[in-house]
Amino acid sequence: MDKGRFTLPGETGMEEVIADLVERWGVDAVRDSDGTSLSQDILDMGLQIYSTLCLVREDNEWAKQHPQYRQQIYLMSAPLIVTSKVNTIDIMADFFADQFVPNIDVDIKKYWQVVNRTTGEIVPSAHWSYAEGIVTLEQAEQFHKYTVSFLAYQIWEPVSMYNHITNNWTEEHRLPLDVRYPEAQEQVLKVLKDWLAKHPKTDIVRFTTFFYNFDLIFNKEGKEKQVNWFGYLSCVSPLALDQFEQAYGYRLTAEDFVDQGRYNTPFKNPTPRYLDWMEFNQKFIAGYAKQCVDMVHDFGKKAIMFFGDHWAGTEPYGKYFSEIGLDAVVGAAGDGVTTRMIADIPIKDTEARFYPYFFPDVFFEGGDPVGESMPIWIKCRRALMRKSVGRMGYGGYLSLAYQFPNFIDHVTEIAAQFKGIHANAEGTQPYKASFKVAILNTWGYIRSWQTHQVAHSLWNQRCYSYIGALESLAGLPFDIEFISFDDIRQHGIDPSIGVIINAGDVHTSWSGDDHWSDPKVVVTLREWVHQGGGFIGIGDPTAYEHQGGLFQLADILGVQKEMGFTASVNKPKVTPVKEHFITEDLEGDIDYGEGMTMIYQAETGAEILDVQDKSCNLAVNSVGDGRGVYIAGLPYSIQNTRLLSRAIFWAAHQENQLYSWFSVNPNVECHAYPETGRFCAVNNTAETQKTTILMENDMRLELELNGMESVWLDMNSMRAYI
């Protein structure tokens, strides 16, 4: 196989295996991983050398000698119902003692808070005391609920901790340094300079990532308790709070961080104070990361960042990211959404580290890594066909993966297909619709391809009915933008946008919550649709209880949700429309995931396309010159991808565009690259599929593809390319 675009996880003792995979996979770069090293023989193979570096845990001896510079975090205790017999709270009862220890070096009456969660009031500091892990409440109200929000030191760096627990490592626990402190900054730069001098063979420094990990909190059993891949909890410290107050003119409190136990989940609309906290950290992290990257460049090496782990505050879609000066970003890709999350970053180069990770949770005797990989690759490939990353790779222990010959063969095929995309697309753009599709939520661009996720690529019952729409979009022929309500307020709606999608549960940032009570937002969107725009709502779109209704754009969606307040109002009986462009080639029942209940027809002109248990699950509506579509939920599937594609083209009044480079069989997709004169038919199943491809020039092509096969063809001669 041609050499290039493939980064392999190396490991001392696997020299012959690496040499073999250089030939079979076309490997041109090798990297170490947490827990592995590269021998001199590997370094001398003539491959690019990636070296993984996590600066905040690199110098454990210095960290042990300077415990005051450990990273910190705000935690909220388990709630206590006060009775005559109970008025004490063990603040660490729900947390992993190997991960955290309360910070009692500070004035706890200044930095900690006890909150009456029944009334929401802060308990005066004189009414509680602390000793040896226990907070005792004085003058507490009987049968009221109380919590303690306390500052804690992180005594085990969370990613290293996760890897230790997963792999049963016994090495010394690593301490995370807080580079907010000037002394720690100076030490980290010294460590980096020494490290660079000692790694002359390293071509590319792979920062994993920079300074603060996403929120990863373990419970008392050492299992995951709280995961927020987008969290900023680890950025906090007394110094950071002081500097924030100097910069913004007000002081944050413990409650600003624990947030009633929600820890500022991105699923809720952020407070102005939290947005200030995010920006405050983004500025600092970009500035200090730039110093590290500049030093790497001074040594004649490239600097790349892993999009994960200690990425808090880097925000690849944020306004300060470009200031860091990175050469590339590499991220973990477990589906089409995460692949696009990496590929769409505005940077010179990108790399996807595909799952599965070469760890014993997948690569064990009797395990099925091929079965694990196949559905992942199918989803990732769809996204790569629309926007490819520059490189691919894997992570973990090569010694584990090489014990599975069928997996080695499987990755050989993946590598060939990945490189085939680059060889045939030649850096050009694929055919796409003439209009853009915008995803509307509270966060907008900064959370591009990051909506409805707790930890990326992991299934979640609350999320799958929505993120399925993103997964479908990741491989469909549309330009996708992520816009916020503030974008609409400040700039209106860009004329290049033909369809807007709003998807999410009521009260969440993904739907929008109280943004829908703003007349500016509602009127702008309503006028835009009446003038020809298309609006698609999924789940609880435009949802905010206001002026007698939940869906604020029910007049566009054609449906409304019964919340009980209008139960006495008779609802119209509906007979589903049997034939419509959107449902034209669907078979069997539509999967709405968790779905919705009590959705009823609100506009007489609306057409209800599907009803289950008397609830409208799929509806369309024409208003003025525009169109609205309602879908009760959309988990990812091949059929739902076809449904969403049809819904978008219908909403945009562009039904005919669907049939350009169109596969009649929805199990096969077609991606055309007009500038190279080539197109690719891709089988998104493990079974043989037959299909007819409809091309722009009214030509038809009959094809049969083996399971997971992709075939590149010339647009004119229909000659196949290897």
N, C-alpha and C positions, 0 to 999 in steps of 0.2 A: 504494500500500500504506500502511496505517496506520503512522504514525511512532512509533517506540519500540523499546526492547529490543535495539538493534543498534549495535555499536561497530565503526566502519570504520577501517582503517589509512589515514591520510592522507599526503599528500606534496606538497610545494611543486611547482607546475606542473600539478597535477591538479584544479584548482578546478572546472572545468566537469564533469569526471567525477564528482566528489563531489556536485555539485548534482544530477546525473542519478540517482545511486544513492540520494540522499535520497528521491527519488520512487519508484524501482524497488524498493529494499530496505527502505524505511522507516527509514533511518538517523537516529538522534537524537544520536549521539556520534561524535567522531572522535579518533583518537590518533596519536601519532608512534610510530616504531619505531627500533631501533638502526640508525643510518645515514640516517634521514630527519628532516625538520623540517616544521613547519606555517607557511605564509605568513600574513601579516596578513589577507589576504582569506579564508582558511579560518577563522581565528580569529573573524572577524566574521560568519560564516554563521548564527549563532544556535544552533549545535549545542553540546552539552556537550563540553568539551575535556578529554581525558585526556592527561596528560604522563608519559612514561616516565622513571624516574629510578633509576639504580643508584649509590647513594651512595659505595660503596667504590672506584669507578673514576672518579668525577666530577672530581676535582681532580688531574690528572696532574702538574702542576708541583710541587705540595706533596709528592706521593708521591716524585718524583724527588729532591727536596731532603732527604727524610727516609727513605732506603732501609731504615733499621732497623725501620720500621713496616710493611714489606711483609708480606703474608700468607706463611705457611710451610706446610710439609707434610712428613710422613715418607714416604720412598720406600725400597724394598728393591731392591738391585742384582740383576742376573741372577746365578744361582748359578755358582760356579766349582768344578770338580773339581781339587784340588791334585795336581800331579805334580812330579817332580824338576825339570821344566823350567818349570813355571808356578806362581807363587804370588802373582800380583798381580791385582787386580780394578779395572777401569775402571768406577767407580760410575755414571757417566752414560751408559754405552754403549747402554742400552736406552731412554733418555729424550730428549725433545725439548729441545735446547739453548736454543731460543727461549722455552721455558716455565719451565724450572727452572735454578737454579744452586745448588750446594752451599753451605750456610751454614757458613762457617768462622770467622765472627765469634764463635761460642760456643766453649766448651771442648768440643771434639769427643769427647774421651775420656769426658765426662760424658753428652753427649746422643746420641752415636752408639753403635751396637753392631755387633760382628762375631759372627756365630753359626755354629757348626758344625752344619749341618743334618743331618749323619749321626747325631750324638749328641744334638742339641738343646741343647748347652751353649753358654753365652756365653763367647766367647774373652776372656781377660783383656786389659785395655787395653794392658798392657805388651808384648803379643805381636803388635801390629800398629801400622803407622804410615801416615800420609797425606801426600801431596805432589802438587799439581797434578792433582787428579782421580783419583789412583791410590792404592788401599789395598794395602800390601804386608804379607803375612802372614809372621810369624816363628814358627818351631817348629810349623808346620801339619802335620797328619797327612796322610800320603800317601793319595790316592784318597778322601779325605773331601770332602764338599760344604760350601762356605762361601758366606755372603751378607753384605753390608754393609747395615745399616739406618741411613740418614742423614737429617738434617734439611736441607731445602732451601728457599730462597726461591722464591716464585712471581713471576716477572718478566714474565708476560703473563697478564692476567686471562682465565680460560678461556672464558667465553661470548663475550667480545669476540674472542678468538683464533679460536674456532670460526667466528664470523661473518666475520671477516677472510679466513680460509682458504676458506670456502665461496663467498664473493662476490668474491674476489681484490681486497680492499681494500688500499690502500697507506698508510693513515693511521698515525700514531704508535701504537705498542703501549701499551695501558693497563695500569697497575700497580694491583693490588688492595691496599687498605689493611686492616690488621688493627685493628679498633676495640676489641680487648681492651686496647690501650694507651691510657691516659688522654689522651695528647697527640693521638692519632688520633681519639679520641672527640670531643674538643673541636673539632678541625678539621672533622670531618664535620658536626657540629651547626652550625658557622658556615657551612659551604658550603650546608647545607640552608636556613638562614635567608636567606642571600643569594639563593639560587635561588628561594625562594618569593616574595621581594620583587620579583624580576625577571620573574615569570610571573603577572601579575594576571589574565590571561584563563583560566588553568588552573582548572578546576572540581574535577578529581579527579587526585590524585597516584598514579600507578601504580608502586609500588615493585617493582623487578625484581631480586632480591626485597629482601632486606636485606643480610646481611653476608658469609656464607660459602657458596661454591658447593658443590654436590654433587661427588663425586669424579669428576674428568674428567682423566685422565692420557694424554698423547700420547706415541707412541714416537719414535724418532730420525728417522723419515721424516715426522713431523708428522701422523700418523694416530692415531685413537683406539686406545689400548692397554688402558686400564682405565676402565670406566664403572660407577659405583655411584650410582644416583640417590638413594640413602638414606644416603650416606656423610657422615662428620664429619671427614675428614682435614684439611680446610682450617682447622679451628678451632684447630689446635695452634700453640703458640709457647712459648718459654721462660717467658714471664710466665704463660701459661695453666697450664703444668705446675706452676709455683710456687703459684699461687692454688688449683689443684686440691688440691695436697698440704696446704695450710693448711685447706681445707674438709673434706677426707675423711680426713686423717691418714695417708695413704700416697702414694707417688710413682709415677706411671706411667713406663714405659720405652718405648724405641723399639719393642720387640717387641709391646707392647700395641696399637700402631697398625698395624704391618705385618702382624702376625698370621700369620706363616709365608707371607706373600705373598697371603693371602686378604683382607687389609685390612678385616676385620670385616664381610664380606658379610652381608646380612640372611638369606641362605640357611642360615646356621649359627646354632645357639643362641648368643646373646651371653653373654660372660663377665660376672660381677658387676662387674668393673672397667670394662668397656665401657659397661654400663648406667649406672654412676656418671658416666662421661665424658659420656654423652648428656644426663643430667639436669643436670649441671654447666653445660653449654653452653645448654641450653634455658632455664634460669633467667636466665642473663646476657643471652641474645639477646632474650628477651621483655622484660626490663627496659629494655634500651637501645632496642629497637624502639619501645617505648611512648613514650620521650622524643621520638623522631622523629615518631610519629603525633600526639602531643599538640601538637607545634609546627605540624604541618599543620592541625590543627583550630583552633589559635589564629589562623591566617590565613584562617579561614572556608572551608576546602576539605575535601573528603573524602579519605580515605587508603585505598587498596586494595593488596593484595599479589598478585603473580603467584606461583602455586603451582608453582615450578620455579626453575631457575637457582640463585640464592643463597638457597635456602630451608632449608639445613641448620640444624637446631636450632629452626626455627619450629614444626614439627610441628602442623599444623592439627587433628589428633586427639589432641594431647598435653594434659597438664593445665595448662600455662602459657599456651597460645595465647590464651585469652580475655583475658588480662591486657594484651595488646598494644593492644586497643581499635580494631581495624580496622573499617572500614565494609563491606568486601566482600573476597572472594577471587576472582581470575580464574585459570583454569588452562587448559592445553592439553588438548583433547579429541580423541583419535584413535580411540576406540572406546567401547563401553558402559561398560567398567570405569573408564576415566579420567573419563568423564562422571559416573558415580556417585561417584567419588573426590572430585570437586568439589562435586557437588550435595548430598552428605550432610554436608558440613562444618557444624558448629553455629555459624552466623554469620548476620547480617541478610540479606546478599545474596550471590549467586554469579554468575559469568559464565564461559561456556565459549568459549575461543578455538579454533575448529574447525580441523582440518587439512583441506587442505594449507596450509602456510605459503606466502605469496607470494614464494618464492625461486626462483632460476634452476634449481635441481635438479629442479623440477617444471614451472615455467613457461618452457619453452624451445621454440624452433621445432621442431615435430614432437611436442611433449609432449602428454600427455592428462590435463590436470588434472581434467576431469569424471570420467574413469575412475578417477582417484585418489580423488576425493571421494565417489563414490556408495557404495561399501561402508562407508566411514567414517560417512557420514550415516545409513545404515541401522542400524548398530550404535548410534550415539549416540542416534538417535530412540527406539529400544527403551528405553534407559535414561531418557530424558526423559519418556516416558510413565509411568514409575513414580515418578520424582522429578526434577522439572525444575529447571534453573538459571534465574536471573532474567533473564539477558541472554545474547546470543550475539555473536560477532564473529570477526574474522580478524586475521592479522598479516602483516607483510612489506611488499612493494612493490606498491602499487595499480597503478602503471604497467605492471607485468608482467601482472597478472591481467586488466587491461582489454583486453589484446591478444587475449583469448580470448572472443569474444561468446557462445559456447555455455556457457562457464563462468559468465558473468554471468547468463544465463538460468537456469542450474542453481541458482545461489545465490538467485535470486529465488524459486524454488519452495521451497528450504530455509527461507528467511525466512518465507514464508507458512505453512508447516507448523509452524515453531517458534512463531510468534505464535498460530497456531490452537490449539496445546496450551494456552497461557495463557488464550485467550479462552473456550475450552470447559470447561477444568478449573476455572477461576475460583478457583484457589488451594486447591481441595479435594483430598482423598486418593483415589486410585483404589481400586477393589475389590481385596481381597487375602484370602489364606487366613486361617483363624482362628488359626493358630499361627505362631510365628517359626521361621526357619531360622538356625542359628548356624554360623559357620565357626570351627573350632578349630585354633589353631596356637600357637606359642610367643609370638608378639608380641601377638596380640589386637587390642584396639581401636585402638591407636596406628598400626597398619598396615591400617586399614580400606580395602578396595579397593586395596591396595598389595602383595598377595602375588604370588609367582612372577614378579617383574619385575626386570629389570636396568636398562633404560631404558624408561620407560612408552610403551606403544603399539607397541613394536618386537618383531617376532617373534624368538623364541629357541628353539632346538631343545630345550633342557633345560626350557623353561617351557610351551610351547603346549599340551601334553597336560593341563595343570592349570589354567592361566588360562582355558582354554575354559569350565570350569565356572563361573567368576566371570562371564565374558562372558554366558553363558546366564542366570545369576541376575540380572544387571543389568536385564533386561527382563521377568522373571517376577513373578507376583503374590504375592510374599512379602515380609514384613519381614525384613531381613537384619541380623544382628549378628555382630561379630567378637569372639570370646572367647579367652582364654588359659588355659593350664594352671593358672596362679596363680589365675585367677578361679574355677576349679573347686575348687581346694584351699581357698580362703578363703570362697567363697560358695555352693558347690554349683552346681546347675543351675537357672536361673530357670524357674519353672513355665510361663511363656509360651512357652518353646522347645519345639517339637514334634519337630524334626529337627536333628541335629548332623552336619556334614560335616567330615571330616578328609582332606586331600588333599596328597600330596607324595611326594618320593623319600625313601628310607631315609637316615638321618643328617642330614636337613635340618630347619630350624626349622619348615617348613610342615607336615611330618609330625609332628615333635616330638622325635625322637631320644630321649635318655635320660629325658625326662619320662615315657616309657611304662614305666620301671622303678619308678615311684613307686606303691606299692599304693593310696595315697589317690586318685590319679587313676583308676587302672584299676577299682577297686572302686566308686567313685562313678558312673562311666559304666556299668559293668555292671549295677549295681542300678537305675539310671535306665532303662535299656533294658528290663530285666525288668519294670519297673512301667509300661511302655507307650511309652517313647521310641523314636524312630527314629534309627538311626545309619547313615550312608553313608560308605564309605571309597573313595578313588580313588587308584590307583597303589600306593604303599607306606603305607597307613594303619596307625596304631598300631605302627609298625615300630621295634623295637629288640631286638637279639639278647639274650634274657634267659630263663633257666630253660627252655631247650630249644626255644624258638620265636622267630620274628621278629615276626609279627603278634600283639601281646599281647591283642587282642580277636578272635582267630580264632573263638572260640566264638560271637561275635555276627555277624561277617562271613560265617561259614560256610566260609571258605577260609583256606589258609595258603600261605606261599611257601617253596619249597625252596631253601635256600642251600648245599646240599651236605652238610650235617652229618647229614641224615637220608635220604641217597640210598639207603641200604640198606633202608629201610622201604618196603614196597610201597604204592603209592598206588591209591585206588579208581578203577576205570574209570567214566566218567560218560557218560550219554546226555542231551544238552541237552533241557530242557523246551521244547516247541514253542510253547505258548500260555501267556501270562502278561500280567497287566495292564500291566506295565512295557514290554513289547515289542509291545503290541497293534497299533499302527498304524505300526510301523517297516517300512521297505522296504529290501531288500538288506542288504549287510554293514554292520556297525557300525564306525565309525572310532574306534579307540582311540589314535590318534596314535602315539607311540613305544611305547606299550603295555607289557606285562609278559610275562615267561616264567616257566614253572615254578610257576604258581599251581595248587594242587590242592585238591580238596574235603576239608575238615577235619571237617565235622559231617555225620552221616548224614542229618539232617533238612533240610539245605540243598538248594536247587534251583539247578542250574547252567543258566543261560539261554543261554549262548553259550560255545563252545570253539573255539580256534584253535591248531593245532599242539600239541594235547593240554594246553594251558594254559587254565584257566578265566578268561574275560574278564569275565563278567557273572554274578553269583550273588545269590541272596536267601536269607534265613534268618529263621525265627521263633524267638524265645527268650522264654519267659515270656509277658508281654503285649505285648512289643515286637518290633521287626523290624530286621534289618540288611540292607544292600545293599553289594555289592562291584562296582566298575567299574575296569577295568585302566587307563583313561585317558579323557580327555574333551576333545579339542580342540573349538573352537567350530564348530558347524554348526547348521542349522535342525533336522535330525533329532536331533542330540545334545541340543539344547535340549528337544525333546519328550521324549526319553528321560529326561533329568534331572528334568523336571517330573513325569513319571509316577512316577519313583523316589521323589521327595520325598513326593508324596501317598500312595503305597503305604506307605512307611516310617512315615508318620504315622497310618495307619489311616483316612485321609480321602479315599479314592478318589473319592467322589461330588463332592467339592469341585472336582475337576479340571474338571467339566463346567459350571461356572458361568462364563458369558462365555467360552466355549470355541469356537475355530475348528477345525472338522473337518480342514480343510486346514492342515497345520503351517507352510506358507509364509506364512500370514496369522495375525496375532495380534490379539486383541481386548482392549481396555483400557476398563473401565467406571468411570464417576464417578457413583456413586449420588446424591450430594448435589446434583449439577446435572441429573440425569436424562438424561445423555448417555453415549454410548460411542463408541469409535473403532476401526474395523477398519483394520489396517495391513498392506500388502503388503511383505514383507521381501525381495522379489526384484525383478529388473528386467523380469520377464515378467508378462503378464496372468495372474491367478489367479482361480479360482472357489472359493467355499467356502460352508459352512453355519455360521452362528453359533448356538450354543446359549446361551440366556439363562437367568436364574435362575427365570423363571416358566414353564418348559417350552416357551416359544415358540422358534421357529426362524426364521432369516432367511437367505435365499439372496442372496449377493452376488457381484459380479464387479468386480475391481479391476485397474486398469492397473498397469504396472510402477512400483514405489516409491510408489504412491498411498496416501493415508490419507483415510478418509471418516468424518466425525463424524455420528452419528445420534441422534435422540431415542428414549429407551427406550420410550415409549408410542406415539407416532405413527409412528415409523421415518422421520420427515422428516429429510432431510440438512441439515446446517449447512455454511455456507461456511467 
